[in-house]
Amino acid sequence: MKLGEKIRYLREVEGNLRGMNRAMTQQELLRAIRSELGTDGGVKMSQSYLSQIESGARPHLTNTTRQLLAKFFKVHPGYLVDDPDGYHPELLSDARTLEDKLDLWLVSGAERFRRDPAVRQALLALARHKDTRQCLLLLEAVMETPGLVERLLEVLRPGNAASAPATKVRTKDRPARRLSGKESQK
């Protein structure tokens, strides 16, 4: 991952952690740094400088800027560089727990579904839950119980159940097949 991608990703995570349900803008980031960290010995960063870093026009941060961003985002300063070719973060991520990995993965996935607000919001809600792993295991159990997904949708979101897409019905002996809305209600 390139430095610019990392900063964009950190702005996304930070915005979601702050309840914005979106990435912080570059200006919001700079205002937050100024208000929360001050100017640490005269260190100033402009939006144009940050934009150049994110676009790749400037491939490196100054050491003082790297330290300031690392402190704000609460990451190791060594994270704020381009990853070497062939680097795979999952090989070095043992320090983080499974729950943290799931939450970061879900926030990243939510960004990919920004054009589907309902799915995006569901992924973010799951990432914010205190026990994401249990939520996913519960979801599996609900999906494996015949008819439970449809019934829960009827009860919890009555307006959405009728407009929900056809559901897949799967048994152990035959592959999944699609049912129309009328068939799935039987």
C-alpha positions as CSV (number, residue, x, y, z in Angstrom):
1,M,0.0,0.0,0.0
2,K,1.3,3.5,-0.9
3,L,1.6,6.3,1.7
4,G,-1.2,8.3,0.1
5,E,-3.6,5.3,0.3
6,K,-2.7,4.8,3.9
7,I,-3.5,8.4,4.8
8,R,-6.8,8.2,2.9
9,Y,-7.6,5.0,4.7
10,L,-6.7,6.5,8.1
11,R,-9.0,9.5,7.3
12,E,-11.8,7.1,6.5
13,V,-11.3,5.1,9.7
14,E,-11.0,8.3,11.8
15,G,-14.1,9.8,10.4
16,N,-16.1,6.6,11.2
17,L,-14.6,6.4,14.7
18,R,-15.7,9.9,15.3
19,G,-19.3,9.1,14.2
20,M,-19.2,10.9,10.9
21,N,-20.1,7.8,8.9
22,R,-17.7,9.0,6.3
23,A,-14.0,9.9,5.8
24,M,-12.8,13.1,7.4
25,T,-12.0,15.6,4.7
26,Q,-8.4,16.9,4.5
27,Q,-9.5,20.2,6.0
28,E,-11.3,18.5,8.9
29,L,-8.2,16.4,9.5
30,L,-6.0,19.5,9.7
31,R,-8.5,21.3,12.0
32,A,-8.6,18.3,14.3
33,I,-4.8,18.1,14.4
34,R,-4.5,21.8,15.3
35,S,-7.2,21.6,17.9
36,E,-6.2,18.3,19.5
37,L,-2.4,18.4,19.2
38,G,-1.7,22.1,18.8
39,T,1.2,23.0,16.5
40,D,3.9,21.0,18.3
41,G,6.8,23.4,18.0
42,G,5.7,25.3,15.0
43,V,4.9,22.3,12.8
44,K,2.3,23.4,10.2
45,M,0.7,21.3,7.5
46,S,-1.4,22.7,4.7
47,Q,-4.2,21.0,2.8
48,S,-2.2,21.3,-0.4
49,Y,0.7,19.5,1.2
50,L,-1.6,16.7,2.4
51,S,-3.2,16.6,-1.1
52,Q,0.2,16.2,-2.7
53,I,1.1,13.3,-0.4
54,E,-2.2,11.6,-1.0
55,S,-2.0,11.9,-4.7
56,G,1.6,10.7,-4.8
57,A,3.0,13.9,-6.1
58,R,5.1,14.0,-3.0
59,P,6.2,10.5,-2.2
60,H,7.6,11.1,1.3
61,L,6.6,12.9,4.5
62,T,9.1,15.0,6.4
63,N,10.0,13.4,9.7
64,T,8.2,16.0,11.8
65,T,5.0,15.6,9.7
66,R,5.3,11.8,10.0
67,Q,5.5,12.1,13.8
68,L,2.6,14.5,13.9
69,L,0.3,12.3,11.8
70,A,1.4,9.1,13.6
71,K,0.6,10.8,17.0
72,F,-2.8,12.0,15.7
73,F,-3.8,8.7,14.1
74,K,-2.2,6.6,16.9
75,V,-0.1,4.5,14.6
76,H,3.6,3.7,14.5
77,P,5.5,6.3,12.5
78,G,7.0,3.4,10.5
79,Y,3.5,2.7,9.1
80,L,3.5,6.1,7.3
81,V,5.7,5.0,4.4
82,D,5.1,3.0,1.2
83,D,5.0,-0.7,1.8
84,P,7.8,-2.6,-0.1
85,D,6.8,-4.6,-3.1
86,G,5.5,-8.0,-2.0
87,Y,4.7,-6.9,1.5
88,H,1.6,-8.6,3.1
89,P,0.4,-7.0,6.3
90,E,-1.4,-10.1,7.5
91,L,2.0,-11.7,8.0
92,L,2.9,-9.0,10.6
93,S,-0.4,-8.3,12.2
94,D,-0.2,-10.8,15.1
95,A,-0.1,-7.8,17.6
96,R,-3.7,-7.0,16.8
97,T,-6.6,-9.1,17.9
98,L,-9.0,-10.9,15.7
99,E,-11.7,-8.4,16.7
100,D,-9.6,-5.5,15.5
101,K,-8.9,-7.2,12.2
102,L,-12.6,-7.9,11.7
103,D,-13.6,-4.3,12.5
104,L,-11.0,-2.8,10.2
105,W,-12.0,-5.2,7.4
106,L,-15.6,-4.2,7.9
107,V,-14.9,-0.5,7.8
108,S,-12.8,-1.0,4.7
109,G,-15.7,-3.0,3.2
110,A,-18.2,-0.3,4.1
111,E,-16.1,2.2,2.1
112,R,-16.5,-0.1,-1.0
113,F,-20.3,0.0,-0.6
114,R,-20.6,3.8,-0.3
115,R,-23.2,3.7,-3.2
116,D,-25.4,1.3,-1.2
117,P,-26.1,3.2,2.0
118,A,-28.0,0.4,3.7
119,V,-25.2,-2.1,3.2
120,R,-22.6,0.5,4.2
121,Q,-24.5,1.3,7.4
122,A,-24.9,-2.3,8.3
123,L,-21.2,-3.0,7.9
124,L,-20.3,0.0,10.0
125,A,-22.8,-1.0,12.7
126,L,-21.3,-4.4,12.8
127,A,-17.8,-3.0,13.1
128,R,-18.9,-0.7,16.0
129,H,-20.4,-3.6,17.9
130,K,-18.4,-4.7,21.0
131,D,-18.3,-8.3,19.9
132,T,-18.2,-8.4,16.1
133,R,-17.2,-12.1,15.9
134,Q,-20.3,-13.2,17.9
135,C,-22.4,-11.0,15.6
136,L,-21.0,-12.8,12.5
137,L,-21.5,-16.2,14.1
138,L,-25.1,-15.3,15.0
139,L,-25.7,-14.2,11.4
140,E,-24.5,-17.6,10.2
141,A,-26.9,-19.3,12.6
142,V,-29.8,-17.2,11.5
143,M,-29.1,-17.8,7.8
144,E,-28.8,-21.6,8.4
145,T,-32.2,-21.7,10.1
146,P,-34.9,-22.3,7.3
147,G,-37.3,-19.3,7.0
148,L,-35.8,-17.3,9.9
149,V,-34.2,-14.6,7.7
150,E,-37.6,-13.9,6.0
151,R,-39.5,-14.0,9.2
152,L,-37.1,-11.6,11.0
153,L,-37.3,-9.2,8.1
154,E,-41.1,-9.2,8.3
155,V,-41.0,-8.5,12.0
156,L,-38.0,-6.1,12.2
157,R,-38.4,-4.2,8.9
158,P,-42.0,-4.7,7.7
159,G,-41.7,-2.2,4.8
160,N,-38.5,-3.8,3.5
161,A,-39.6,-7.5,3.5
162,A,-41.9,-7.1,0.5
163,S,-39.3,-5.3,-1.6
164,A,-36.5,-7.6,-0.6
165,P,-34.9,-9.5,-3.5
166,A,-35.6,-13.2,-4.0
167,T,-33.9,-15.4,-1.4
168,K,-31.8,-18.5,-1.8
169,V,-33.1,-21.7,-0.3
170,R,-30.5,-24.3,0.4
171,T,-30.7,-27.8,1.8
172,K,-28.0,-30.3,2.4
173,D,-29.1,-32.5,-0.5
174,R,-29.7,-30.0,-3.2
175,P,-28.0,-26.8,-4.4
176,A,-29.4,-23.3,-3.8
177,R,-32.3,-22.2,-6.0
178,R,-34.0,-18.8,-6.2
179,L,-37.6,-18.3,-5.0
180,S,-39.9,-15.6,-6.0
181,G,-41.4,-13.4,-3.3
182,K,-44.6,-15.4,-3.3
183,E,-42.8,-18.8,-3.0
184,S,-40.6,-17.6,-0.2
185,Q,-43.6,-16.6,1.9
186,K,-45.1,-20.1,1.8
